[in-house]
Amino acid sequence: MTRSVQCVVLKREAPGLDRPPYPGELGRRVFENVSKEGWARWVSHQTMLMNEYRLTPIDPKARKFLEGEMEKFFFGAGVDKPAGYVEPDAKG
């Protein structure tokens, strides 16, 4: 049976994650309050941040930055795109 959560991203009830996607307290909060679709939106945003800022996930400073951005994305005032970021052309 699929569990549902009141997703903080979608602002509605939606299928929840199967397990915490991140360790610690932040991972528990995400598991309890973010849907699979909401998590997918974060992963897309995180990928954009990693590409734009040329972050390496093994770098402790990069992980700390991304963790802070994740906190803001889900539970804060939201996040902005990097200065000068241009959305890729959807037409390819």
C-alpha positions, -999 to 999 in steps of 0.1 A, spaced: 0 0 0 13 34 -10 16 59 18 4 95 13 17 127 26 5 163 27 33 175 4 49 209 13 59 214 -24 27 205 -41 4 218 -13 -18 187 -16 -19 151 -6 3 129 -29 21 95 -28 50 97 -3 86 85 -6 94 49 2 122 57 26 140 88 39 160 102 10 186 119 32 202 110 65 194 126 98 167 150 110 163 167 76 158 133 59 131 124 84 113 157 78 115 153 40 102 117 43 72 129 64 64 160 44 75 156 8 59 135 -20 77 116 -46 69 143 -71 81 170 -47 114 151 -42 118 149 -80 114 186 -83 142 191 -57 165 166 -75 160 186 -107 167 219 -89 197 203 -71 211 191 -105 208 227 -119 226 240 -88 254 215 -91 259 223 -128 257 261 -125 280 263 -95 302 233 -106 297 215 -73 311 181 -66 290 160 -43 320 145 -25 332 180 -14 320 187 22 314 224 14 292 215 -16 272 190 5 267 216 32 256 242 7 231 217 -10 218 206 24 210 243 32 194 248 -2 173 216 4 161 230 37 151 263 21 135 245 -9 112 224 13 108 243 46 120 278 41 110 308 20 120 290 -12 151 293 -34 162 314 -62 180 303 -94 217 313 -96 224 348 -109 224 348 -147 208 314 -150 190 309 -183 164 281 -186 174 256 -213 154 259 -244 126 233 -241 126 228 -279 162 215 -278 
